[in-house]
């Protein structure tokens, strides 16, 4: 290969090196190449630049062209690396079958060349796949081998990516300190500036995810802010977008629900054209934030969009269905979540919701079985957040079982743990449960104090629906069909035969406001007449049990 045609791609390579993705794409596109080798290189450069620009379809088209040319030229390393990237590109598009086909092509291309960076990248993806399927031993063996290969070949990117994979596997095994040691070592390579932008972003995201997984909120917040500053220097949606999801989680934990919603909404849009799975996760996060804000209709919209893109219904949607009074549907969803999640830390996030919903369904023995599993996970992974979660879940079940004294003691312990973690929504939730337990135990003054504290905190963070439900009144089951308390109140009066004017007078509302409530009620419960609405009210015991 002569120097002259090679230099024709020099401007594109230089632009890529300084992270000028637009400039790199255009320079590669305009380059006058005269050989199949340079055409393959040009296509690969265009694919890299398109990826960073968030133009995933253009990236895939250029990468597939590069793969075909490298394969025809007999360049198995470059063809294998293209196949590995195509595996990731299609995984980003939530196309697992296509992704798996490209991974098999990568194996064929690199089978006879094990001592190269490209083969290490292949082994790393296989380690990640084994980790995802729950085969931690196979994943650990593969990832450890890649760490050694990266060091032998002096590839900092390969070494760092493998170190973070080993770290995540060790965390899932329960070796949390050792796991974070590997993650810190990978992060050191990033902080030293020895990694390319993709490896840097991957290490940042992995460390933050691990912090969230074990409930190290302070560490997650610190690294989220650091990674957000780094990501803003890389004007491509995937890293700012993913960082925003993490930031939304941190803000939600802190009780900054409105700000968390804004960050998650931005992530939805930033990731929409580049990473469907993460965009779906962002919409699910928006849904859960809106559920906490009491905006059930808007939460419904976000969860629907998440499922439309790539998401599977899970805990947040199950809790929304519970808030809508659709207990059977909530239980079906959470049962599916419990079947799908196998790793212990993942199940630790599902089981508290499972217990909550099975209690609502009246299946206390099943709730007890799930609690015992959660207690076992908290014992194996004794992090402060898992201990607090297990305590509050146990207190919820003891309350449901009518053991008021045990519930009071357990919930007071849970409250202390959540206060130490400074997580306001969970603090207020436990205060509500504690108020119920104290009232059942005969301590009305203590109950009133707990309810008042919960209401103040819910109001402070904007969780107004929870604030209403923490007022200390009689415990109510969730309202059907997503009705608000005011809508249920209007429906009860409709069922007694009152006119709109009479309802307006009774509730000190305008007739126009009553008409708007009536329209919303008809839409939610799927009826078109007052007679049908009355029948719905009696069928769901809104009149008898709530007047």
Secondary structure, 3 states (H helix, E strand, C coil): CCHHHHHCCHHHHHHHHCCCHHHHHHHHHHCCCCCHHHHHHHHHHHHHHHHHCCCHHHHHHHHHHHHHHHHHHCCHHHHHHHHHHHHHHHHHCCCHHHHHHHHHHHHHHHCCCCCCHHHHHHHHHHHHHHHHHCCHHHHHHHHHHHHHHHHHCCCHHHHHHHHHHHHHHHHHHCCHHHHHHHHHHHHHHHHCCCCCHHHHHHHHHHHHHHHHHHCCHHHHHHHHHHHHHHHCCCCCHHHHHHHHHHHHHHHHHHCCHHHHHHHHHHHHHHHCCCCHHHHHHHHHHHHHHHHHHCCHHHHHHHHHHHHHHCCCCCHHHHHHHHHCCCHHHHHHHHHHHHHHCCCHHHHHHHHHHHHHHHHHCCCHHHHHHHHHHHHHHHHHCCCHHHHHHHHHHHHHHHHHCCCHHHHHHHHHHHHHHHHHHCCHHHHHHHHHHHHHHHHHCCCHHHHHHHHHHHHHHHHHHCCHHHHHHCCCCCCCCCCHHHCCHHHHHHHHHHHCCCCHHHHHHHHCCCHHHHHHHHHHHHHHHCCCCHHHHHHHHHHCCHHHHHC
